């Protein structure tokens, strides 16, 4: 209570810190002030809509899914948890290549092993991306070069041609 300030400190002003239920009273007051009305249902909705963000790594995405799942289904069976997390992870990945790789090569893996494979795949592809790419360019054929046909420009070019001829 001492480290809180602003609205959090204000909502705890009437709580008796010597009460035997002080901790529960604090959590209850903070939940009323800052929590959602239906935390579990909201977490379920967020879990199903969750996708990996552009600036989010695989490890952060994994942790976000685990947190939302724990809030949405606090009493679920371990097998259901593993299957649901794995499916949401594969479906929510930003990289379509990574998602396809996991669906092909991690079909029998559990959620933890699927995340490990994803991290391994990204580490491997990042090494390949850091290599220099060779770009070969060919010169366009003469048919594809645009010809300037404006009279003013053509007149100037003719004058330059005459000057060059005289110099030669």
C-alpha positions in Angstrom: 0.0 0.0 0.0 2.9 2.4 0.7 4.3 2.1 -2.8 1.1 2.9 -4.6 0.2 6.5 -5.7 -2.5 8.3 -7.6 -5.8 6.5 -8.2 -4.4 3.2 -6.8 -3.5 4.8 -3.4 -6.8 6.7 -3.3 -8.9 3.5 -3.7 -7.1 1.9 -0.7 -7.5 4.9 1.6 -10.4 3.3 3.6 -8.8 -0.2 4.0 -7.6 -1.1 7.5 -4.1 -2.6 7.1 -4.3 -4.2 10.5 -7.3 -6.3 9.6 -6.7 -10.1 9.2 -8.3 -9.9 5.7 -6.2 -6.8 4.6 -4.6 -8.6 1.7 -7.9 -9.8 0.3 -9.4 -6.4 0.9 -6.6 -4.7 -1.0 -6.9 -7.1 -4.0 -10.6 -6.7 -4.0 -10.4 -2.9 -4.0 -7.8 -2.8 -6.7 -9.8 -5.3 -8.8 -13.0 -3.2 -8.5 -11.1 0.0 -9.5 -8.8 -1.4 -12.3 -10.0 -4.8 -13.2 -12.5 -5.9 -15.9 -16.0 -6.8 -14.9 -15.7 -10.3 -16.3 -12.0 -11.0 -16.3 -12.3 -14.7 -17.3 -14.6 -14.1 -20.3 -12.5 -11.1 -21.4 -9.3 -13.2 -21.3 -10.9 -16.0 -23.3 -12.0 -13.4 -26.0 -8.5 -11.9 -26.0 -6.9 -15.3 -26.3 -8.9 -16.3 -29.3 -8.2 -13.0 -31.0 -4.5 -12.8 -30.1 -2.0 -12.6 -33.0 1.7 -12.0 -32.9 2.5 -8.3 -33.1 5.1 -6.8 -35.5 7.5 -5.9 -32.8 6.9 -9.1 -30.7 9.3 -12.1 -30.7 8.2 -15.7 -30.5 9.0 -15.9 -26.7 6.9 -12.8 -25.9 4.0 -14.1 -28.0 4.2 -17.5 -26.2 4.2 -15.9 -22.8 1.2 -13.6 -23.7 -0.8 -16.7 -24.8 0.1 -18.6 -21.6 -1.0 -15.6 -19.5 -4.3 -15.2 -21.3 -5.0 -18.9 -21.2 -4.3 -19.1 -17.5 -6.7 -16.2 -16.9 -9.4 -17.5 -19.2 -9.3 -21.2 -18.2 -7.9 -21.4 -14.7 -9.1 -25.0 -14.0 -8.6 -26.6 -17.4 -7.0 -30.0 -17.9 -3.3 -30.1 -19.0 -4.0 -31.9 -22.2 -6.7 -29.4 -23.3 -4.3 -26.5 -22.3 -1.5 -27.9 -24.4 -3.6 -28.5 -27.5 -5.3 -25.1 -27.3 -2.1 -23.2 -26.8 -0.4 -25.0 -29.7 -3.2 -24.3 -32.1 -3.5 -20.6 -31.2 0.3 -20.3 -31.4 0.5 -21.7 -34.9 -2.6 -19.7 -36.1 -1.4 -16.5 -34.6 2.2 -16.4 -35.9 3.1 -13.4 -38.0 5.2 -15.5 -40.4 3.2 -17.7 -42.8 6.4 -19.7 -43.6 6.9 -20.4 -39.9 3.3 -21.4 -39.4 3.4 -23.8 -42.3 6.8 -25.2 -41.1 5.3 -26.0 -37.7 2.2 -27.6 -39.2 4.3 -29.9 -41.3 7.1 -30.7 -38.9 5.7 -30.3 -35.4 2.4 -32.2 -35.8 3.1 -34.6 -32.9 5.0 -32.1 -30.7 3.6 -30.5 -27.6 3.3 -26.8 -27.2 6.7 -26.3 -25.5 8.5 -28.3 -28.2 6.6 -26.4 -30.9 7.8 -23.1 -29.5 11.4 -24.5 -29.4 11.1 -25.5 -33.1 9.7 -22.1 -34.0 12.7 -20.4 -32.3 15.1 -22.8 -34.0 13.5 -22.1 -37.4 13.7 -18.3 -36.9 17.3 -18.5 -35.8 18.2 -20.5 -38.9 16.4 -18.3 -41.3 17.8 -15.2 -39.7 21.3 -16.5 -40.4 20.4 -17.0 -44.0 19.0 -13.5 -44.3 22.1 -11.9 -43.1 24.1 -13.2 -46.0 24.6 -10.7 -48.9 22.3 -11.2 -51.7 23.7 -11.0 -55.3 21.4 -9.1 -57.6 22.1 -9.4 -61.3 20.9 -6.8 -63.6 20.8 -6.8 -67.3 20.7 -3.9 -69.6 17.4 -3.2 -71.3 17.0 -3.8 -75.0 17.0 -0.7 -77.2 13.2 -1.0 -77.8 12.5 -0.4 -74.1 14.5 2.9 -73.9 12.3 5.9 -74.1 13.1 8.4 -76.9 12.7 12.1 -76.2 11.0 13.6 -79.2 10.2 17.1 -78.1 11.2 19.7 -80.7 13.0 22.0 -78.3 15.2 19.1 -77.0 15.7 17.8 -80.5 16.9 21.3 -81.6 19.4 21.5 -78.8 20.7 18.0 -79.6 21.1 19.0 -83.2 23.1 22.1 -82.3 25.4 19.9 -80.0 25.9 17.5 -82.9 26.9 20.4 -85.2 29.4 21.7 -82.7 30.9 18.3 -82.3 31.2 17.9 -86.0 32.9 21.2 -86.5 35.4 20.4 -83.7 36.2 17.1 -85.3 
